[in-house]
């Protein structure tokens, strides 16, 4: 299941305020936290986020799905792959550099020989590599060895620098997440963690904080896994476009429901199923477009393979008069609603003759 991206929507927060809403990345209390504040204040963000404060009530699961998606986009821009822990439950692994030698270079070159070559061709290529390296003087190999040592030192320095930055990024992310929690959300997270909250806050661990937020905001308010999943399935199955709801707003709302099921650890419909569900859940205003798309597919035309593709096609059906270009670059050279199938068949025949 691919991760959806979409624009932020305005989310009114009533009277609740974020735990750190007015002072993001703020540290207080321990010496470690005070040091963090200095580090964080020197960080100049290149992109101002527009993430809504996470609320907590009987629709927390819906708020969390949107919150997670928007946070993922912002954190990916600011901190790279750090937020992968939202899916894996662990921090991204940063392997320690391994020194290379002249022998390593020889092995790498041999590994690069295409495996598609015949046995004889591959044998000739490997012999040519051995002959070229055997023909090098010891002085040349010593120069290469020194260069590899310098390369290894540079990689170690870069790795050490990355480790320092990663630790700083973790601290910044911890305070960013905390600052985006409403008072109610923070209270329920602290109640969930109990005495562990002091440790999480002292260590400023964004992973532990995130797992607590996810545990408390991805249920349908029952606290029972089976019941929550049943409610999520029911909510998705009953999902329908409102009469005055735009097709874009409905797509965004449908993605929230899908993301909510993902957050509960449930299996979700495939991309193709989401495309079919999207068209089926549109209101009656789209009946003629929906029937056209279905009939066209039965006549051998393409049918959308993803949710976005279905959204794009249905949007273009409302705006275009002749052809529909979909994300896969396929073109529907078919009749529009109101035209006859005979007209469509004649058009396709003419197109085939020209081709």
Residue pairs with C-beta under 8 A, 6 or more apart in sequence:
1 258
1 262
1 268
1 270
1 271
2 271
2 306
3 69
3 72
4 69
4 255
4 258
4 259
4 307
5 69
5 73
6 69
6 251
6 252
6 255
7 252
8 50
8 51
8 52
8 70
9 52
9 66
9 252
10 52
11 52
11 53
11 55
11 63
11 66
13 52
13 53
13 55
13 182
14 55
16 53
16 55
16 182
16 183
16 184
17 53
17 182
17 183
18 53
18 179
18 180
18 181
18 182
18 183
19 178
19 179
19 181
19 182
19 183
19 185
19 186
20 26
20 175
20 178
20 179
21 53
21 179
21 180
23 179
24 175
24 176
24 179
25 36
25 37
25 40
25 41
25 43
25 172
25 175
25 176
25 179
26 37
26 40
26 175
26 179
27 33
27 34
27 35
27 36
27 37
27 40
27 171
27 175
27 204
28 34
28 37
29 201
30 202
32 202
32 204
33 202
33 204
36 171
36 175
36 204
39 168
39 171
39 172
40 171
40 172
40 175
43 168
43 172
45 78
46 77
46 78
47 74
47 77
47 78
49 70
49 74
50 70
51 67
51 70
51 71
51 74
51 180
52 63
52 66
52 67
52 70
53 180
53 181
53 182
54 63
54 64
54 67
54 180
54 181
54 182
54 185
54 213
54 217
55 63
55 182
55 184
55 185
56 63
56 182
56 184
56 185
56 187
56 188
56 216
56 217
57 184
58 221
60 185
60 216
60 217
60 218
60 219
60 221
61 217
61 218
61 219
61 220
61 228
61 232
61 260
61 263
61 264
62 256
62 257
62 260
63 217
64 213
64 214
64 217
64 218
64 260
64 263
65 256
65 257
65 259
65 260
65 262
65 263
66 256
66 259
67 180
67 217
68 86
68 214
68 259
68 263
69 255
69 259
71 83
71 177
71 180
72 83
72 86
75 82
75 83
75 173
75 176
76 83
78 169
79 169
79 172
79 173
81 92
82 91
82 92
82 166
82 169
82 170
82 173
82 206
83 173
84 91
84 92
85 91
85 92
85 206
85 207
85 210
86 210
86 214
89 207
89 211
90 207
91 170
91 207
94 159
94 162
94 163
94 166
96 159
97 152
97 155
97 156
97 158
97 159
99 148
99 149
99 152
100 148
100 151
100 152
101 145
101 148
102 141
102 144
102 145
102 148
104 148
105 144
105 148
106 129
106 130
106 133
109 129
110 126
110 129
113 122
113 125
113 126
113 129
114 122
115 122
117 125
170 204
170 205
170 206
170 207
171 204
173 206
174 204
174 205
174 206
174 209
175 204
177 206
177 209
177 210
177 213
178 186
178 209
181 189
181 213
185 213
185 216
185 217
188 216
188 217
189 197
189 209
189 212
189 213
189 216
190 197
192 212
192 215
192 216
193 200
193 208
193 212
196 208
200 208
200 209
200 212
214 263
218 228
218 260
218 263
218 264
219 228
219 264
220 227
220 228
220 231
220 232
220 235
222 228
222 231
225 264
228 264
229 261
229 264
229 266
232 257
232 260
232 261
232 264
232 266
233 261
233 266
235 257
235 260
236 257
236 258
236 261
239 253
239 254
239 257
239 281
240 281
240 283
241 247
241 250
241 281
241 282
241 283
241 286
242 250
242 283
243 283
245 253
245 283
247 282
247 286
247 311
247 314
247 315
247 318
248 311
248 315
250 281
250 282
251 278
251 307
251 308
251 311
254 274
254 277
254 278
254 281
254 307
255 307
258 268
258 269
258 274
261 268
262 268
268 274
269 277
271 305
271 306
271 307
272 305
272 306
274 306
274 307
274 310
275 303
275 304
275 305
275 306
275 307
275 309
275 310
276 303
276 310
278 307
278 310
278 311
278 314
279 286
279 290
279 293
279 304
279 310
279 314
280 290
282 290
282 314
286 314
288 337
288 338
289 314
289 317
289 318
289 337
290 314
291 337
292 317
292 335
292 336
292 337
293 303
293 304
293 313
293 314
293 317
295 341
296 302
296 303
296 332
296 334
297 303
299 334
299 341
299 344
301 332
301 334
302 326
302 328
302 330
302 332
304 310
304 312
304 313
304 326
305 328
306 327
308 327
309 326
309 327
309 328
312 326
312 327
313 324
313 326
313 332
316 324
316 325
317 324
317 336
321 336
322 336
323 331
323 332
323 333
324 331
324 332
325 331
326 332
333 347
333 348
333 351
334 344
334 347
334 348
335 341
335 343
335 344
335 347
